[in-house]
Amino acid sequence: MDILVFATVVLPFLAAIALLLLRDKGSRGLIVVGTAVVLAAASLALVGQGAFEYGPKSILGISLDGLITLLDFALLFVILVIAMTKLKNPLVAALTAIQIVGLIYLEFFMMDHGAAKAAPAMFADSLSMIMVLVISIVGSLICVYALGYMPAHEDHLHLARSKQPRFFFYLVAFLGAMNGLVLANSLLWLYFFWEVTTFCSFMLISHDGDETSVKNATRALWMNMTGGVAFVFALIFLQKTGTGLYLSELLKPGFSAAGAAALIPLFMLCYAGITKSAQVPFQSWLTGAMVAPTPVSALLHSSTMVKAGVYLVLRLAPAYAGTMLSGTLAMFGAFTFLTTSALAVGQSNAKKVLAYSTIANLGLIIACAGINTPAAITAAIVIIIFHAVSKALMFLCVGTIEQKIHSRDLEDMRGLYMVMPKTTIVALVGVVTMLLPPFGVLMGKWMAIESAAAMKYMPVTVMLALGSGLTVMFWARWAGILLSTPYPKGVPAEPQAGTVRGPLVLLAAGAVLLSLFVPFIYGGLIEPAVRSSHKAAGFVLDGFNFVNQQGVFYVYPLFLVLGVGFYFAWKQARKVEAADCVGPYLCGAQSPGDDKAFLSTAGAPVGYQASNFYLTWLFGEERLTGPINMVSGVLLAVMLGLLLGGVI
């Protein structure tokens, strides 16, 4: 067990230090690929090991609890110095100072460090292992992709000196922090890893160093620091009431029976999860993170940073089951899912579509945690797994496309197959696995709507159904753009670095194969996780189909129909020759030799673009963001007010 925990948590930090010190390209590639292989193998070995508890006391004679405390204070002081000197941001400085003071009070005036530990510092069950698999495999593939992506990124910026050593330091350290977070039982350990992810995200978003990057990184920092403050106050509150600072203590039966005294710290922890997962009204930090290099966007949006927030909310679900907190979380998550899906409809920027789609899916997971039935928890875990793979694939595809065509606008992806045939196919796989049945993301949405309907949560059911309809709009539009040009023979080859193509192909294959084997994944990982927390299974497998009282989800019959349909569509598309492919008809005013322009009355070529296609008058950010933030702020205030009033 020591070696597996070391490989998943400590090794990435050691690899990060090596990447910072060894600056040559060869060493960097060897360390990143080697760490990726070890992480993937260790995560699979942990799953084979099964559930465990692990309570390391010391390393080289140094108390690990004391070391974590020391590192925690050191990290906060580093953030404080950056806030006061580099950023000159009083809000970040104040939020950091509050956490420092709170930790001093907790550690030196409230806690008895000589008392026997109530529980081990680390533990893992099926949910933890699922998270470790997602972080270690998907996150590692993103790091490998960055090896091929970053040189071209720096060439575009015309940097005199490469900043890749620092970039890969934070990128790889991120994986260790996330694995530590999901394996932590001690809330003090969890808080430390939580703040490490906050700091790493700040450094990665601000990596390019321009004004826009620093501005968006600062927003991400202060929004996540409000969650850090809530986390510290939750620890103080729990310590004051005599509750041990361990997840296992919070998950004991009857914990929430203490009423508001139990639910207020649970709300504070959930609030921290809400900020970390960029739920409304905090969504702007994640959409702003798009200014970072594509591997950062992929890592934050798919497998790591934002998944930490929903992991904590989902982990605590048994503790607040049957309470007002649970019901209000369901409403809040459903509202986020609906509204950010609407915002995604109005975007032509591919990264913004992916960002709002990510926030929406995280809202759906939080809604499932609030519904809090075995079926809903099953849906949440299914979405965590399949969203991580497909969304990481889509972000990496957009980054690859942007470096080739110098645009991330969806309209500029029309006819992409003629320029990037292989990447287009991979991107289409990503869109299809997010859009169509029987792939896992849509299966998770079906499970979520079914679970809400079964509990007769009518407002939640309606919001989830409407939000799902909106997701069909923007994913189908993207698929239509990629398919708008026939797929002829004889297109030019697409040269690509192996470190770029490898992760793209593996993620595309994973998105399909995981859905193909979802009945086995459900039986081996997801159902045990749900039974562990909610003592019952959410669905019954009947002939590899998912069955509950509301309906049946047919897996392999749908795969058969989809496969046959794609076969005939591809066969027809391949009959078209490259020379026969033309742009859209422009009423006879087509500019000679330019498929993307028409001749004006003055005879000058004028480029065209789709505008009403995105319904910005209805779904635009300027129109919706203000009202959405206002309503979501009210929902959070009502949630807290009900708990403070002792209404359970």
C-alpha positions, 0 to 999 in steps of 0.5 A: 500500500505504501508504494501505491500511495507514494506512486499516485500522490508523492511521485508527481510532486517529485517528478514536478521538481525534476521537471523544474530542475532538468530543463532539456527537452529529452529529460522533460519527455522522459519524465512526463511519459514515465510519470504518466505510465507509473500513474496509470499503472498505480491507479489500476493497481489501487483498484485491484487492491480494493478499499483500504485505510491508510494512516502514515504517521511520519516520514524520516521521523517527521510527523506527517500531520505536522508536515502538512500543517507546515506546508499549509501555512507556507503555501498560504504565506506564498499566496499572501506575498503574491497578492500583496506584491505581484497582484496588489489585490487587497481582496485576495490578500484579505481572503488569504489572511482570514484563512491564515488566522483561522488555521492558527486559531484551529491548530494552536488554540482548539486542537489537542495534537497529543490526543489519539487520532480518531481515524486514518489520514487516508482512505479509499473506497470505490468512489475514491478509486474511480476519481484516482483512475480519472485523474491519473489516466486522463490527466496523464494523457493531457500532460503527454499531449502538452509535450507536443503542444507547448513548443508550438505555443511558445513559437507563436508567442515568440518567447526568448526563453522557454517557460516549459519547466515551470509550466510542467512543474505545476501541470504534473504537481496538479495530478499529485494534489488531486490524487491526495485530495480524493484519497484524504480522510483527514479534512486537514489533509484534504484542505491542504491539497485543496489549496494546492490545486487552487494555487496551481490553477492560478499559476497555470492560468497566468502562465503566459504572463500577459495582462488578460491571463493575469486578470483571469487567473486573479479572478480564479484565485479570489473566487476559489479563496472564498471557498477556502475561507468557507472550508476553514470555517467549516473545520472550526465549526466541526472542531467546536462541536466536538466532531472529528475532522475526518470524512469518515466521522461526517459520514457516520449514520445520524450525523445530520440529526444534530440539525443546524449544528451539523448542516451549517459546516456541511453547507460551508464544505458544499459551498467550497465545492460550488466555487471550485466547480465554477457553479453560478455565480462563480462560472466566470473564473472557469470561462476566463481560464480559457486564456491559458494554454489548451492543456491547462483548459483540458486539465481544469475542465475535465479531470482535475480542478473542477472535479474536486468540487463535485467530488466533495459535494458527492462524497458528503451526500450521505451526510446531508441525505433527507435534509433541506440542504439536499433539496436546495442543492438539487435545485441549485445544481439543476438551475446551473445546468439549465442556465449554463447550457443556455449560455453555451447555445449562444457561443461560437467560440469553441472553448466557450462552448466547452467551458459552459458545457463543463459547468452545466455537467458539473451542475447536473452532478450537484443536482444528482447529489442533491436528489441523493437517491441510489439512482441519482448517485449512479448518474453522477458517477457515470457523468464524472467518468464519461464527461472527463474522457470526452471533454478532455478529448474535445479540449485537446482537439480544439487546441490542435485545430487552433494551432493549425487554422489560428482560430477557435471559432466554430464557423471556421471549422467548416470544411475542416476535414479538407485540412485536418482529416484525422483531427476532424474524425477524432473531434467528431467522435468527441462530439458524438460521445457527448451528444448521442445514445448509448454513450455514457454522458447521455446515459448519465443525463437519462439516469439523472432525469429518471431519478428526479422524476421518481422523487417527484421533484417537478421543478428539478425534473423540468430544469434537467429536461430543458437543460438536456434539450439545450445541450442537444442544440449546441452539440448537434450544431457542432456536429453539423459544422464538422459534417457540413463538408463531405468526406472525400478520398484524396485529402492531404496528409496531416502531419502531427507529433506522436505526443499530440496524436497519441493522447487524441487517439487514446481518448477517442478510443476510450470514449467509445470503448468505455461506453461499449463496456459500461455494463461491466464498469457499472458492475465492477466500480459504479454499483459498489460505490453507490452501495457503499454510500447509499446501501442500494443499487440505483439500477438493475442490469438485465441483459446488459440493459439498465432497468429501473421502475421508470424505464429501460436504457438499451445499450447494445441495440442502440450501438448496433443502430448507431453503427449501421447508420454511421457506416452507410453515412460514411460510405456515401460521404466517401463517394465525393471527390475533393474537387467536387467540394464547394462552399455554400450557395450565395445567391449567385454572388459567389466571389471567384476563387473564394468559397467564403466570400461574396461580391458586394454591389461595388464588386468587392469580396465580402466575407460571410458568417452565421449570426442568428445561427447562435441566437445571441439575442436570446442566449447571449452572455450579455443578456443572461449572465446578470440575471443568472448570477442574481438568481443563483446568489439568491438561491445560495443566500436562501440555502444558508438562511434556511440552515441558520434558521434551523429549518430542516 
